[in-house]
Amino acid sequence: MYRYVTENEFRNAFKTWQGGQYKDNFSYDGLKALYEYFEEYEESTGEKIEFDMVAICCEYTEYESIEEFNNAYGKEWTLEELKDHTEVIEFITYELSIFHPDDVTKTSFIIQDF
């Protein structure tokens, strides 16, 4: 049995969860990007997704900067390298499944952890 979750309900579930440990995993914009990604996935595949906040927090990570990403993945990329080297963008975009935003040089981004 599935119940449709609106974008507002999706965001509020993270921000008001009783345990509290997941409320800061994603920014407001990050939660919007994740919700849109899941909606688009459902529409393109016809497969319904069960809302599991804990699983989402374990499977996806939002990085506030390329430096934070570098620390997590042992990389040494700079913003200039991201602007000039498409293979770096392709690595982040295709191998790590980036979801937000289209340009990682401007703001935070979310990847699917493997």
Protein Blocks (a to p, Z undefined) as FASTA:
>chain_A
ZZdddfklmmmmmmmgmnlmmmmmpcfklmmmmmmmmmmmmmmnopacdddfklmmmmpc
cdfbfklmmmmnopabdfklmmmmmklmmmmmmmnopabdfblklmccddddZZ
